[in-house]
Amino acid sequence: QDIQKLEPDMPDLRPRLAEFDVRLTAALLALGRDVALGRTSPKSIDARWTPRREAPDFAATLNAAVDGGLGSWIEQVQPRHPEYVALQKARADLRGQVEKGGWPQVTVGAAALRARLAASGHLKGEASLADAVRSFQELHAVKATGVVDATTLAAMNVPVDERIRQIELNLERWRWMPDDFGAHHFLVNVPYFHLLARRDGKTVMDIRVVVGKPGHETPLFSDEMESVVFSPYWNIPDTIAEDETAPAVARDPAYLAKQNIEILRVSDGATETVDPSSVDWDRPEQLRGLAFRQRPGPNNALGHVKFLFPNAFDVYLHDTPADALFARPGRAFSHGCVRVEEPEKLAAYVLQGYPEWTAETMQAAMHSGVEKHVKLHEKIPVHIVYFTAWVDERGGLHFQPDVYGYDGKQSAQPLPSARVRRTN
């Protein structure tokens, strides 16, 4: 009615309002897409990384949220994971720290150290300074000794603005994740170097892992575990056979026998074993059509068991004879697959509810030397992710090393505007 009263004096008001309405709606829908799906593409970081979140019905949710306002609508379209909300809160807390002047830089002296740990909330109540340092180290991927070494000092002196930026990069990654991880699932966070079994929002198992080294990065994707294989063969990938196995044989003709590796040729559907002495190892072209596999045994690269979730990258979880690497804080050493520190524990967890698979029968199968496949009655979702900032179930804010440099690559891409960041 008020608009109608203005029409005699402003005949062009209605079309202008209509245009404004169209532009405002378009801007809101663009905002919704940024909040829900992200502005950057994971493929700009790794071409194999595919966004997995389905787009919400922006128009329908926008109409439904008219009464609740913009904030209500954004809550409807943003990622639904509690971890996302927890990161939002952590960002808000750090912004509050910025308003207080940030946290002090630590050089030498207990006073500066106390001030720094108190500012970030690691020094609380009657806690000793050493305990506060250990708490800080545990949350910053530093060996928890309670002693401030160079690595700890460097982590303490990262400016709060940089930590906020790191959180925002990880909030963006949550927008690429599927809404539903499954009530029961496995989560491998590559920079954390851990495998978590989660059930109904709680972590029920935590196992250290080794992931792919730079140049052989573990791909980031979601799939479903379908089977467990005891005493597995290792089918050696062609790239490893060409770059590592063949040169090793050229240097030492006994290498294949020492490593329990056999050579196979598939012809007309039939598989035949190839005598290594019949191959000229100095002529790479002779490797064409040949397949290498390592027989089951104590030195098998996959150890005594592997866990399959078929995928385009031929990546899986597996045991390893190189267990000394699990003691290291940074564990990026593999060719892309994920090695698990406690394979027996993982196998027992996966096969709980299978009465035929007791601790004794599993041990026997793992050391039988005969490959044995066990198909799971129910598939278990597996999510391989990359979060360098995350909040644990106790509310602890973790920062992990950017082992693949993905934070740096993502920082070079455009992020949502300041307005979007403050409302989502």
DAFEN-V845246 format. One line per field, one symbol per residue. burial: b if it has 9 or more other ideal C-beta (glycine too) atoms within 8 Angstrom, else e. A space follows every 10 residues. Layout:
BEGIN
burial=???
END
This chain:
BEGIN
burial=eebeebbeee eebeeebeee eeeebeebbe bbbbbbbbeb ebeebbeebe bebeebebee bbeebeeeee ebbbebbbbe bebbebbbbb beebbebbee ebeeebeeee ebbbbbbbbb ebbeeebebe bbbbbbbbbb bbeeeeeeee ebbebbeeeb eebbbbbbbb bbbbbbbbee beebbbbbbb bbbbbbbbee eeeebebbbb bbbeeebbbb bbbebbbbbb bbbbebeeeb bbeebbebbe eeeebbeeeb bbbbbeeeee eeebebeebe beeeebbeeb bbbbbbeeeb ebbbbbbbbe beeebbbbbb beeebbeeee bbebebbbbb bebbbbbbbb beeeeebeee bbbebbebee bbebebeeeb bbbbbbbbbb beeeeebbbb ebbbebbebb eebebbeeeb bebb
END
